């Protein structure tokens, strides 16, 4: 079937569903909704509708990014805008459905706002006027909260696979790579390497079989945007993978997902199945000479598996440990075949870049950081959520405008950005822009997009201890600078947090950190001292109080601590001969 025919059929179905005579109910069942009880709400809703003979079309959707409002449901009645109800629990269902679907009223205390062109619902506020949506520019998350991840036709009806169709019908592989290069798209995984340049490395590699690997290991504490995309709109990733395959001459794609992330796994596998049924994956896609296959591979919950060569080892069924380089993946990758590794966000931008053009994408953002950033905002903040905003927004705007400020009327003390290998910034970081290069210059990285807000109730030493404990536990142990260095750093930070530091501990940490940076095999060890360095830089006083005055400014370090450690014992725990 031709793309035009597929798109026309999908658009008809979409119009019938959204503008028909039956109310449409959308329930957010992504991870934030799930955690808040969305599936209990969904079950109660289906039961109530059936018991009372109320006709409605119920669809599971992803996350609008307003995670603090979950469980979030919206009801689209014929001829009216979508009306949203927030923080819904099972006890609210009967009242909402009876009053709004039967009697045309609604419980005022549960109203969040409305969306749509049919005008306001009585005197309620439009969600588009709220900072949480007004400041967003949703590209990778454009369909999240609107379309069902289980229905490929909903994706196609909203422009899905248009980019792939354009690439296959109107562009050569080199044209596609040039378009991605000209867009300025940089990898959203941490290194921020230009995506188009990375794709070009694979083009010249010999052999009939090449792989495009997608990294959705996403083990960073405070990061959930990759999972958010896969739970909300998995087809945007699959389309991006297929475009990358066409551009590079790859024949196979692998989506690598952390084991246990059931929502992303199930929805991605379902999306792949539907794409094959629609002729958008497999042999001779859309009647062209291009063939491309995609499968899902699972990791054994190893943080280091996010490193690209360790990821390939995991895909092959081996322990997740980085490889020595050279050879590089573009020459010798998974199964010994030329490979290219991208993260979920990087690939998910590709469909819209190809569909709308490089100039459109590069017009968004600042300097050498084009497009949008997907921010995972959490910690001591009033409105935690998953926000896709233009690059160039300040951290202060993220905290105050999107996040609604520090929770419990607290004062901003610190920001932890870029995951456990990122940085710790002080309260003067409000004016720093979300810009790859500017954040790196400030001693932090944007990385996976996690921003954890810490109020004046957070101790910088205690936070550093938690970050180092995570990194030590997750070290694969292959190279000794990281294996031993992480152990020593954790030992020292624990001494400081327990008011038992030794003279020279601060200098010793810097020495160990320098050795790790110079000698570690991968970024885990090379960046492992980063959080400590930035914490010491911005919060020297917290460390001084612990070392010189034996007290914690917040009292956090006075409480008992649980520190999971790697199975390898500390050197100090083992005495030769015993």
Long-range contacts (C-beta under 8 A, 24 or more apart in sequence): 1-278, 1-279, 2-286, 2-287, 3-161, 3-162, 3-165, 3-169, 3-286, 6-156, 6-161, 6-278, 6-279, 7-156, 7-157, 7-161, 7-162, 9-153, 10-152, 10-153, 10-154, 10-156, 10-157, 11-156, 11-157, 13-153, 13-154, 13-157, 14-153, 14-154, 14-157, 14-158, 15-157, 17-57, 17-59, 17-154, 18-76, 19-78, 20-57, 20-78, 21-78, 22-55, 22-56, 22-57, 22-78, 23-55, 23-56, 23-57, 23-75, 23-76, 23-77, 23-78, 23-101, 24-56, 24-57, 24-59, 24-75, 24-76, 25-56, 25-57, 25-58, 25-59, 25-73, 25-74, 25-75, 25-76, 26-59, 26-60, 26-61, 26-73, 26-74, 26-75, 26-76, 26-82, 26-145, 26-146, 27-58, 27-59, 27-60, 27-61, 27-71, 27-73, 28-61, 28-62, 28-63, 28-64, 28-70, 28-71, 28-72, 28-73, 28-145, 29-60, 29-61, 29-62, 29-231, 29-263, 30-62, 30-63, 30-144, 30-227, 30-228, 30-231, 30-232, 30-263, 31-63, 31-224, 31-227, 31-228, 31-231, 31-263, 32-63, 32-67, 32-70, 32-224, 32-385, 32-386, 33-63, 33-70, 33-71, 33-72, 34-263, 35-70, 36-70, 36-71, 36-87, 37-71, 37-89, 37-90, 38-70, 38-71, 40-89, 40-90, 41-71, 41-73, 41-88, 41-89, 41-90, 41-93, 44-90, 44-93, 45-73, 45-93, 45-97, 48-93, 48-94, 48-97, 49-97, 52-97, 52-98, 54-97, 54-101, 54-102, 56-97, 56-101, 59-148, 59-151, 60-148, 60-149, 60-150, 61-144, 61-145, 61-146, 61-147, 61-148, 61-149, 61-232, 62-143, 62-144, 62-145, 62-149, 62-228, 62-231, 62-232, 62-233, 63-144, 63-145, 63-228, 63-231, 63-232, 63-386, 64-127, 64-133, 64-144, 64-145, 65-132, 65-133, 65-136, 65-138, 65-141, 65-144, 65-145, 65-385, 65-386, 65-387, 65-388, 66-132, 66-133, 66-383, 66-385, 67-384, 67-385, 67-386, 68-382, 68-383, 68-384, 68-385, 69-112, 72-112, 72-145, 74-115, 75-100, 75-101, 76-116, 77-101, 79-118, 80-116, 80-118, 80-121, 81-114, 81-115, 81-116, 81-117, 81-118, 81-119, 81-120, 81-121, 82-114, 82-115, 82-116, 83-111, 83-114, 83-121, 83-124, 84-111, 84-112, 84-113, 84-114, 84-115, 84-127, 85-110, 85-111, 85-112, 86-110, 86-111, 86-112, 131-401, 131-402, 131-404, 132-383, 132-385, 132-387, 132-402, 135-387, 135-389, 135-393, 135-397, 135-401, 135-402, 136-387, 136-388, 136-389, 137-364, 137-372, 137-388, 137-389, 137-390, 138-372, 138-388, 139-349, 139-352, 139-361, 139-371, 139-372, 139-388, 140-229, 140-236, 140-345, 140-348, 140-349, 140-352, 140-372, 140-374, 140-388, 141-228, 141-229, 141-232, 141-233, 141-374, 141-386, 141-388, 142-233, 142-236, 142-352, 143-232, 143-233, 143-236, 144-228, 144-229, 144-232, 144-233, 145-232, 147-233, 149-231, 149-232, 149-233, 149-234, 149-235, 149-267, 149-270, 149-271, 150-267, 150-270, 151-274, 152-235, 152-271, 152-274, 152-275, 152-278, 152-280, 155-233, 155-235, 155-236, 156-278, 159-355, 160-235, 160-236, 160-239, 160-351, 161-235, 161-239, 161-280, 161-351, 162-351, 162-355, 163-239, 163-243, 163-350, 163-351, 163-352, 163-353, 163-354, 163-355, 164-239, 164-242, 164-243, 164-246, 164-280, 164-285, 164-286, 164-351, 164-354, 165-286, 166-354, 166-355, 167-243, 167-246, 167-247, 167-354, 168-246, 168-285, 168-286, 168-288, 168-290, 169-286, 169-288, 171-354, 173-203, 173-246, 173-247, 173-248, 173-249, 174-203, 174-247, 176-243, 176-246, 176-247, 176-354, 177-203, 177-247, 177-248, 179-353, 179-354, 179-357, 179-358, 180-247, 180-350, 180-353, 180-354, 180-358, 181-358, 182-358, 182-359, 182-362, 183-349, 183-353, 183-358, 183-361, 183-362, 183-370, 183-371, 184-358, 184-361, 184-362, 184-365, 184-368, 184-369, 184-370, 184-371, 185-346, 185-349, 185-350, 185-353, 185-361, 185-370, 185-371, 186-368, 186-369, 186-370, 186-436, 187-342, 187-343, 187-346, 188-343, 188-345, 188-346, 188-373, 188-374, 188-448, 188-449, 189-215, 189-306, 189-342, 189-343, 189-345, 189-346, 189-447, 189-448, 190-418, 190-419, 190-421, 190-445, 190-447, 190-448, 190-523, 191-523, 192-369, 192-436, 192-446, 195-342, 195-346, 198-340, 198-342, 199-244, 199-247, 199-248, 199-340, 201-328, 201-330, 201-340, 202-248, 202-249, 202-250, 202-330, 202-338, 202-339, 202-340, 203-247, 203-248, 203-249, 205-330, 205-331, 205-338, 206-338, 207-337, 207-338, 208-251, 209-251, 209-252, 209-337, 210-248, 210-249, 210-250, 210-251, 210-252, 210-337, 210-338, 210-339, 210-340, 211-250, 211-251, 211-252, 211-253, 211-254, 211-333, 211-334, 211-335, 211-337, 211-338, 211-339, 211-340, 212-241, 212-244, 212-245, 212-248, 212-250, 212-252, 212-253, 212-254, 212-339, 212-340, 212-342, 213-253, 213-254, 213-256, 213-308, 213-311, 213-312, 213-315, 213-333, 213-334, 213-339, 213-340, 213-341, 213-342, 214-241, 214-253, 214-254, 214-255, 214-256, 214-341, 214-342, 214-343, 214-344, 214-347, 215-256, 215-306, 215-308, 215-311, 215-341, 215-342, 215-343, 215-344, 216-255, 216-256, 216-257, 216-258, 216-261, 216-264, 216-343, 216-344, 217-256, 217-257, 217-258, 217-299, 217-302, 217-303, 217-305, 217-306, 217-311, 218-258, 218-261, 218-306, 218-344, 218-448, 219-258, 219-301, 219-302, 219-303, 219-305, 219-306, 219-474, 220-303, 220-419, 220-420, 220-447, 220-448, 220-450, 221-419, 221-420, 221-450, 221-452, 221-470, 222-376, 222-378, 222-379, 222-416, 222-419, 222-450, 222-451, 222-452, 223-376, 223-419, 223-447, 223-448, 223-449, 223-450, 224-376, 224-386, 225-344, 225-345, 225-374, 225-375, 225-376, 225-386, 225-448, 225-449, 226-264, 226-343, 226-344, 226-345, 226-448, 227-261, 227-263, 227-264, 228-374, 228-386, 229-344, 229-345, 229-348, 230-257, 230-263, 230-264, 230-267, 230-268, 230-344, 231-263, 231-264, 231-267, 233-348, 234-264, 234-267, 234-268, 234-270, 234-271, 235-271, 235-275, 236-348, 236-351, 237-268, 237-344, 237-347, 237-348, 238-268, 238-271, 238-272, 238-275, 238-280, 238-281, 238-294, 239-280, 239-350, 239-351, 240-346, 240-347, 240-348, 240-349, 240-350, 240-351, 241-292, 241-294, 241-347, 242-280, 242-281, 242-285, 242-292, 242-294, 243-350, 243-351, 243-354, 244-340, 244-342, 244-347, 244-350, 245-290, 245-292, 246-290, 246-292, 248-340, 250-292, 250-340, 251-291, 251-292, 251-293, 252-292, 252-293, 252-294, 252-295, 253-292, 253-293, 253-294, 253-295, 254-294, 254-295, 254-296, 254-297, 254-315, 254-334, 255-294, 255-295, 255-296, 255-297, 256-297, 256-298, 256-299, 256-305, 256-311, 256-314, 256-315, 257-296, 257-297, 257-298, 257-299, 258-298, 258-299, 258-301, 258-305, 259-298, 259-299, 259-300, 259-301, 260-301, 265-296, 265-298, 268-296, 269-296, 272-296, 302-474, 302-476, 303-470, 303-474, 303-524, 304-474, 304-475, 304-476, 304-522, 304-524, 307-522, 307-523, 307-524, 308-341, 309-522, 310-476, 310-522, 311-341, 312-339, 312-341, 319-476, 320-476, 321-476, 321-478, 322-476, 322-478, 322-521, 322-522, 322-524, 324-521, 343-448, 345-374, 345-449, 364-390, 364-391, 365-390, 365-391, 365-392, 366-391, 366-392, 366-433, 366-435, 367-392, 367-435, 367-437, 367-438, 368-436, 368-437, 369-434, 369-435, 369-436, 369-437, 373-434, 373-446, 373-449, 374-449, 375-402, 375-434, 375-449, 375-451, 376-448, 376-449, 376-450, 376-451, 377-402, 377-403, 377-451, 377-453, 378-450, 378-451, 378-452, 378-453, 379-416, 379-451, 379-452, 379-453, 379-454, 380-406, 380-407, 380-408, 380-410, 380-453, 380-454, 380-455, 380-457, 380-458, 381-405, 381-406, 381-407, 381-453, 382-406, 382-407, 389-434, 391-433, 391-434, 391-435, 392-433, 392-434, 392-435, 393-433, 393-434, 394-430, 394-431, 394-432, 394-433, 394-434, 395-425, 395-429, 395-430, 395-431, 395-432, 395-433, 395-434, 395-451, 396-430, 396-431, 398-434, 398-451, 399-430, 399-451, 399-453, 403-453, 406-453, 406-455, 407-455, 408-455, 410-455, 410-456, 410-457, 411-455, 411-456, 412-453, 412-454, 412-455, 412-456, 413-454, 413-455, 413-456, 413-457, 413-458, 413-460, 414-454, 414-458, 414-460, 414-463, 414-538, 414-539, 415-444, 415-451, 415-452, 415-453, 415-454, 416-450, 416-451, 416-452, 416-454, 416-463, 416-467, 416-531, 417-444, 417-445, 417-446, 417-447, 417-450, 417-451, 417-452, 418-444, 418-445, 418-446, 418-447, 418-448, 418-450, 419-447, 419-448, 419-450, 420-467, 420-470, 420-471, 420-531, 421-445, 421-447, 421-471, 421-523, 421-524, 421-527, 421-528, 421-530, 421-531, 422-447, 422-450, 422-530, 422-531, 423-530, 423-531, 423-533, 423-534, 424-460, 424-463, 424-464, 424-467, 424-531, 424-534, 424-535, 424-538, 424-539, 425-534, 425-538, 426-538, 426-539, 443-530, 443-533, 443-534, 443-537, 443-538, 444-534, 445-530, 456-554, 457-554, 457-556, 458-554, 458-556, 459-542, 459-552, 459-553, 459-554, 459-555, 459-556, 459-557, 460-535, 460-538, 460-539, 460-542, 460-543, 461-493, 461-496, 461-497, 461-535, 461-539, 461-542, 461-543, 461-546, 461-552, 461-557, 462-497, 462-552, 462-554, 462-556, 462-557, 463-535, 464-493, 464-531, 464-532, 464-535, 465-490, 465-493, 465-494, 465-497, 465-561, 465-563, 467-531, 468-493, 468-528, 468-531, 468-532, 469-563, 469-564, 469-565, 471-524, 471-528, 471-531, 472-565, 472-566, 473-564, 473-565, 473-566, 474-524, 475-524, 475-525, 475-566, 476-524, 477-566, 477-568, 478-521, 479-519, 479-520, 479-521, 479-522, 479-525, 481-515, 481-516, 481-518, 481-519, 481-520, 481-525, 482-516, 482-520, 482-521, 482-522, 482-524, 482-525, 482-528, 483-568, 484-571, 485-512, 485-513, 485-515, 485-516, 485-520, 485-525, 485-528, 485-529, 486-516, 486-525, 486-528, 487-566, 487-568, 487-570, 487-571, 488-512, 489-513, 489-528, 489-529, 489-532, 490-563, 490-565, 491-570, 491-572, 493-532, 494-561, 494-563, 496-543, 496-546, 496-547, 497-546, 497-552, 497-557, 497-561, 498-557, 499-546, 499-550, 499-551, 499-557, 501-546, 501-547, 505-547, 506-536, 506-543, 506-547, 509-536
